[in-house]
Amino acid sequence: MKIKLAYHHEGLTLDVPDSNLIAIVEDQALAPLHDPQAAVTEALRRPTGCPPLAEVVAERRRAVGTKKDFRTVIVISDITRPCPNHEILLPLLAELRAAGVADSSVTILIATGLHRAALSSEIVELVGPDVAARVEVVSHESWKTETLRPVGKTIFDTTVLMNRRWVDADLRLLTGLVEPHMMAGWSGGRKGLCPGVAGEETVKRFHATDMMGHPNALPGIIDGNPVNELSHAVAALCPPHFLVNVTLNRQVRLTGVFAGDWRAAWQQAVLHAERGTRVAVPEPADIVISTSCGYPLDLTYYQSQKGLIAALPILKPGGTILYAMACAEGLGSPEFTAMCLRYPTLEAFMHDALTRGYVEKDQWALQYLHKVCSKHEVLFYSSFLDWDLQHKLFVTPVRSLEAGLAQALAKHGPNARITVMPKGAYVLPYLA
């Protein structure tokens, strides 16, 4: 059977023998919203757990008193998340204007976490040309202390710094996408603030070795997950006054809009997303073919672990993952790139991580890669990365997906059982 895999913009097709195929694991095709922007407007006017947005604006005006400039900050996802920000922002800004908040009083803050700042072209892509032309859009820069404010400590005894624009705003609005998240269980909600707009040291604690190594720090798990707990604790120190989260289907179309109280609305979004992403598989596989979901999630090798981790619940011990990831922008941050090139093995990296606690920025990515590679073989395909460089990435590079599949079948035998995850990071497969 010829199966289309998510890869960069165009995708790739791989012919998998029908006799070997267990399942094609895709989301449950939640119905797209007929009119997404109308659905956002409706959610703003009929939210969960708090008054409509217009009333929240009025309450905030009364709380801060008469001011010449009523500063509003809207946090949005960065380029590494396929969130249709413009479909949220257009009705959101319209509702704010109707409530008396001018575009000139609004700042859109891109939640970059430890990622780089957005390029000018990416800002237009993120918010749309109309919004980019009339509203201030800035990237959070977690390493610039002059852009941060202290907001207190968490239950983890972590001193928290957050973006000063967010902290100083009269009205704080948080948007985002809810989907499985590799370490925090689910994205969206509190995660837009931590790590989204938190200071570098706070984000390092979020990504610390003990947090990443916890058995519950996995996709789809919230209860008993310390990463989720820390993110909530940080967000509670300077919470949003109103939240708008969305869910998507495999065509990146909105399937749900959840607005209101930042905890209650997010929980509703998680329940909705679970119905679309948890998929039963009848038997474990010798070989799982997976991806990093294509653009924009497969821009850098730094994001590679997501589609790998998702495959683990349905993979036999010692099984093989054939993984397609473009990496059109290379490995990732300078720090992550340096770690990949400095350590000869993942075991050497883990020795440093466990003895020193924190090696440096983005170390979590190698820690999660170790979770996979310590028990399974990863055959890796990229048409963008230099071939010699790929041999330094702790995986086994292959010249093509066809060559990789032949190599996996040679290892596990002609009757090897195969499951395919065309958009690996977007599903939560489990053994029925």
N, C-alpha and C positions, 0 to 999 in steps of 0.2 A: 504494500500500500504506500502510495506517495503521500507524505505528510508535510505540511507547511509549518516551518519553525520560525519563531520570532527572532530576527537578526537584523541589527542596524535599522535602516529605513525600509529596505525592500523585502527582507525575509529570505529564507533558504528552504529548499525542498529536499527531503531525503526519502528514499524508497526503502521501507522496512518490510521484511518478509512476513506475510500474513500468518504463516504457521508459527512464527515466534512471538507474535504480538499479543500481549495480555490486554492492554488498554491504552487509549489515548486520554490522558488526564487533562481536562479543561474545566473551566469554571462552569457553573450551572446555568449560564445564559440567562441571568436576570434581565427582565424586560427593560429596554431603555425608556427614559422619560420622553414623552411626545414633545413637550416644550420645556427644555431644561431651565431657561431663564424665568419662565412663568412659575416653575416649581420652586426656584430659589426665592422669588418674591413671596409666594404663598408660605414658605417656611419661615421667612423673616416676620411675617404677619401672624403666623400661628405656631410659635416656637414651643419647645418642650422645657418645662421647668422654670420659665421666667416670662415676663411680659413681652409683648411684641417689640421689635427693634425701635420703633418710633417712641414708645414709652420709655425704653431704656435710655435713649438719647435725652429725653426730657428729664428723667431722673438724674442723669449725670450732670446736666446743665444746672439743676438745682443744687446738686452736691458741691460743685466747684464754684458756684457763684457767677456773677456777671464778669465775663472776660472778653477782651477784644478778639482773642483768637482761641477758639475751642478746638484744641489739637486732638485729632483722631488718628490712630495708627491701626492699619490692617496688616496682619502677618499672613504671608502666602508661602507656598512651597517653592523650592528652588528648581533649577532645571533638571535635577536628577530624579524628580518625581513627575509622573505623567498626569498631574492634576490640571484640569481645564480651568485655570484661574480666571480667564477672561469671562467664562460663563457664570462664574460666581460674582465677579467684581462689577460687571455692568448693572445687574439689578441691585446689588448691594449699594453701589454709589448712588443709584437713582433713589433708593429708599432713604439714604442719608440726606440727599439734597431736599427731598420732600419734607424731611424732619428739620431742615434749616442748617444742615452741615454742608458748607461749600466745598467744592473740590480743592480749593486752595488751602483748606484747613486739614487736608488728608495727606498722610504719608503711607505709602505701601512699603512694608519692610519685608524683604526676602529672607526667609529663614534658612540660612546657609549652614548653620552648625559650624563644623570645622571645614566645610567645603570652601572653595574659592568664591570670590565675588562674581556676580553675573556680568557677562559682557553686554555691551550696548545692544547688540543684535538679540541676545537672549532675553533682555528685558522686554523688548517688543514682542518676542515670541511668547513670553510668559503672561503678559497682561493685555496684549493686543495693542495695535498702533493708536487707537483712539484714546485708551486709558493712559498709555505712555506719554501722549502729547499733552495731557491736561492735569495729570496727577504726579506728584513727586514720588519717585520709586528709588529706593536705596537698598543696598545689600548689608546684612549684618556681617560684621567683621570681628569675630570672637577674640582675636589676638590683640586688638587695639584697646588698651585699658582706658583710654580717654573717652571711648564710646560706651562705657559700661557704668552701671550703678550697683552698689551692694544692696541686697534685699533681705538678707538674713541667713539663717542656717537651716539645714534639713535634719531629719531624724538620723541621717547618715553622718552627722557632724560635718557637713560640707558647707563651707562658706560660699554663698551663691552670688554671682554677678550676672546681671542681665542687661540687655541693650537699653541705653538710657532713653531712647525715643519711646520704647515700650513702657518703661517705668514711669516716665514723666507725662505720658499721654492722659488726656482727660477722658477719652473713650478708647478702650482697647478691644479690638475685634480680631478673632483668630479664625482662620480658615484652614482647610487641608483635606487630604484624601485619606480614607480609611481602607487599608489593605493589610494582608499579613506582613508582619515585620519580624526580621530575623532574630532580634534580641529582645525587643520590647513587647512581643506578642502581636500587637496591632499598631499600625501607624495612626496618624491623626490625633485629635484632641491635644492632650498635654504635651505630646511629642513636638508639636510646633514651637513650644517654648523651651523645652529641654530635650534634645540639644539645640533646637532651632535658633533661638536668639539668646542663648546663655553664653557666658564667658568661657574662654578656653579651658581654664582649670576645672570649671564645673563640668564641662563636656568630657574632660579626661576622666573625671570620677565616674561619669555615666558609662564610659568605655573601659573602665579599669579591669585588670586581669581577673579579680575575684568575681566581679559582676558577670563578665563574659563567660566565665567558666561554670557558672551556676547551672545545674541541670534543667531548671525551668526557664532559662533565658533562651527561649526558642520561639519560632513562629506559632501564633495561635494560642499561646499560653499567657494568661494575665495573672491568675491567682498564684501567689507564692513566687512571682517573678520579681526579683529585686530591681531589675532595670526599669520595669513598669512602675514600681513603687517609688524609686528615686525620681523618675520623671514627673509623677504626680506631686510629690513633695515639693519639687522645685516650682512647678506651675502654680501651686497653691500660695506661694509667697507673693506672687504678683499676677493674679489670675485675670483672664479676659472677662470683660463685662458681657460678652456675647460671642457665641461660637457658630460657625457654619462649616459643617463637614459633609463630604459627598462620598458616594461609592460609584465604581465604574464597572463596565463589562469588558470583555476581551477586545471589543472594537473601540475602547476608550470613550464610551458614551456614558453619560450619567444614568445611573439606575436608582439613585435615591439622594435626597437632600435632607439633612438633619441639623436643625438650628435651635439655639436657645442656651440653656445652662451648659457650661463647658464640660461638666461631668455627665449629666443625664443625656444630653443630645449625643455625645460621643458613644455612650453605652448603647444607645439605640442603633447608631450606625454600625457598631461592631456586630450586633445581633443580625442585622440585615446582611452585612458582608459575609458573615459565617455561612449563611444559607447558600451563598453563591460560590464559596471557595473550598469548602470541605467536600472532598470527593473520595468515595470508597473504591478501593482496588481489590480484586478478588484473591490475588496471591502475590507474594514477594517476587521481585525481579532479579535476574542475574545482571541485567544491563538496564540502566535508565538513561534515556536521551533527554537532555534538559537544556534550557537556555536562561539567559538573564533578561528575557522579555523584550529584547530589541531596544531601539531608541526610546527614551534617553537612558534607560537603566544599564545598557551595555556599552556606554561611552568609555568607561575606564575599568581596568582590571580590579581596581579597588572595590567595585560593586559585585564582583563575581560570586561571592559566597552565597548570595541569596537563593539563586536557583539550585545551588548544590545542596545547601542545608535542607531545602524543601523536599529533596529526593530521598533523604535518609530513612524516613519511616517505612518506605516500601522497597528498600534495597536489601538484598541478602548480605550477610557478613562476607567481606571480601569481594563484593560486587564491583561493577565498573560503571562510572558515569561518563557518558560521552556528552561533552558540553560545548555549545556554540556561543561565542561571545565576541563581538566585533572589536571592542577596545579602540575605537577610532581616535580617541584622545590620549591613548597611551595607558600607562599604569595608574596614574592618579597624582596625588600631591607629591611634592619633592620628598617629603618625609617618608611616605609610603614607598615610593620608588627606591629610595636609598635603602630601606629595610629589605626589600626584595633582593636587591643586588648585594647587600652586605652579608646576609646570612646564607651559608652554604646549604643548610637544611632547615626544615620547620622545627625539628627537634632542638637545634641550636637556638633558634628564636625563642621557643617555649622555655628553655632553660633560663634565658635572660628575663623573660617576662615573669616567670614564677619567682625568681630570686630577687628581682628588683622591683616588682609590682607594676611599674609602668615604664616601658621602654621609651616610647615617644608617640606623637600624634599618629592616629590611624592604625595603631598596633592591633586593634580588635579584629581587623580584616584578616590578618595572618593567623590570629588565634582561632577564628572560625574556619579558616582554610585547613588548619591543623585538625580540627574536629572531624573534617571529612577525610583528609588524606591519610590520617593515622590508621584508618580502618578500611579505606576503599581506594581503588585506582581511579584517577581522573584523566581522561583523554580530552585534550583541549584543542579547539579549533578557533583560530582568528585569522582573518584575511588582511588585517591591518598591522599587527605587531610583527616586528622583525623576527625571523625564524630563530636566529641565535639567541635573542632575548627571551623567547618563549621557553627555552631550555633552563632558564634561571628562575622560573616562576613556580617551582615545586610540583608541577604537573607534567604530564607527558604530552607534548604537542603532536598533532597529526596534520598532514598536508591537506586533508579534505575530510568531510563528514563520512563519505563513503569509505575512505581508507580507515578511519577510526572505527566504523562499525565492523568492517572486516577484521580488524585487529581484536576487537572485543569478542567477536564470534569465534575467532581462532583460540582465544583464551578459555572461553566458557563452553565451547562446543557448539555444533550446528543446531542443537535443540535448545539453546539458551533462551530463557524467557526474557522478553523485552517490554518495558513500559515507556511511553513517550509523553513528555510534558512540554508541549510547544511553547508555553509561557511559564517556565518553571517557578519563578518567584511569585506568581499570582495565584497559586493554588496550594491547598493543604491536603495532600493525599494521605490516606490512612488505610491499613489493611482491614477489610471487612471481616 
